[in-house]
Amino acid sequence: MDKRNLLNQLQTLRLRLHDLAEARGSLTHPDVLALSEEADRLIIVLQQLQREDPGVSGESKPTTHL
């Protein structure tokens, strides 16, 4: 899986989650909880990818020049 794509999906879910919570008027509405669980699953996949390759963080690291 492409990490950048997963991060984009997570950002989209985050925005949808915010909008849905506002529309339902509750963070505990079943629709909000279901979408939150979907985001949780995606976060777990991203964490697993990070553990498998700690050099891949989604951000560029500064280079050190000697």
DASUL-V918559 format. One record per helix or strand. SS is the DSSP state (H for helix, E for strand). FROM is the first residue (numbers start at 1). LEN is the number of residues. If there is no record, write none. Layout:
BEGIN
SS FROM LEN
SS FROM LEN
END
This chain:
BEGIN
H 3 22
H 30 23
END
